[in-house]
Amino acid sequence: MNVHDRPDDAPGPETNADLVLNDTKTQLPVRAGTLGPNVVDVSRLYRDTGCFTYDPGFTSTANCVSRITYIDGDHGTLLYRGYPIDQLADHSNFLEVCHLLLYGDLPTKDAANTFRHTITRHTMLHEQMTRFFTGFRRDAHPMAIMVGVVGALSAFYHDSTDISDPEQRAVASHRMIAKMPTIAAMTYKYSLGQPFIYPRNDFDYTANFLQMCFAIPCEPYLGNPVMTKALDRIFILHADHEQNASTSTVRLAGSSGANPFACVAAGIACLWGPAHGGANEAALNMLAEIGSVDRIPEFIAKAKDKNSGFRLMGFGHRVYKNYDPRAKVMQQTCHEVLDTIGTRNEPLLEVAMELERIALQDEYFIEKKLYPNIDFYSGITLRAMGFPVSMFTVLFAVARTVGWIAQWKEMIEDPEQRIGRPRQLYMGATERQFVPMDERV
Ligand code: CMC
């Protein structure tokens, strides 16, 4: 694997932590980042002590050094390469954010034009890939199709699967950012039984995606700038989120040297789960099930009852123990979209706002620091824009692709990178002898 020099500013050991195990003291280096909590480096713990650490769900474990995204969950802060998410959502655009995440800086005017040109030259899919879709049932979940088709990209673009070649890594990255909207729109068109709409390189990234979803060959597509801006902002909000489950999946898959298309397909599979990318679909379904404001107390009570197995979808986050900064932008975008299309009195918005108000005053949610997350308002917004519920996670995948790719690239270029191989606390049977079948009781 091609490994670049370690950057000069890479954090090194700062202090040590003492660990006393069976009367033996071991010193563990404590490393400081540029922001956020220090980390105790336990990478030599097994070698030095014969012990593993135990941390199901990685709640206290940093798996890598990263320079891409920073979250301060207690203060509700999210930075991409140092820039606050609300500033990017207000002043930037998705393609510029892609450049920022991939290369570390906002592009100059020339770099932005070059990047846009590069991406738009990769928006089409190999024509033979369009025939893949007909192998799926029309009622297949679009995420099932996404996993299959994105994984299959590696069968069509061999010339960008050699991960030791920086040139091939760059081409694979551009291809994925460019082709993901095309694949996503095709899954939608396929479910409707409508012809696929080819990309338009004279449109911006997000406008092109909307026309691939909503244009039909027999009529011109009339886009709406408010919708385009709203979706572009939704893409920005979802572009990266440091070491979340799907990103960690991409890194883990990539750590074995798997090709980037296969790694992103693994990320899509992980994103599909209702605790992750599927949450906005689940949140919208929940709001529809609640149906009216007078039923909210019943659902709040159910969410607080451990035996019910029910959670308020769109509430809570592993990292944010304060208002999710993306949720604030999302709420504002939701209002803008509903105002524009004249459904300001969408009944589910009324339910959502009242549910949020009641939950934020409730002792259970206050004590557990459960605030609305990005998924709480995104479902209502996307539905108002004309997307069916089954497409919500697909849109998340389109946006998150750049984050996955930026993190994958960073991992490949990290000299500390090794194959990901967690250990375990074994609680199964101790060694025993094989018993032939006729002697088993
Ligand atoms: N409704 C009711 N109770 C909840 C909820 C909720 N939505 N979320 C957490 N809790 C309770 C949970 O029962 C637990 O209580 P206790 O301490 O008494 O056992 C406590 O809060 C801590 O929960 P946890 O499951 O240990 O926290 P976690 O960090 O493992 O889970 C989460 C985070 C997002 C999976 C969880 O909050 C959840 O299931 N939320 C609903 C699904 C959702 O909206 N997911 C979208 C996440 S944001 C999108 C993204 O970034 O991918």
Residues whose N, C-alpha, C, O or C-beta is under 5 A from the ligand:
A	BS01	CMC	P274 A275 H276 G277 A279 A303 F310 R311 L312 M313 G314 F315 G316 H317 R318 K368 N373 D375
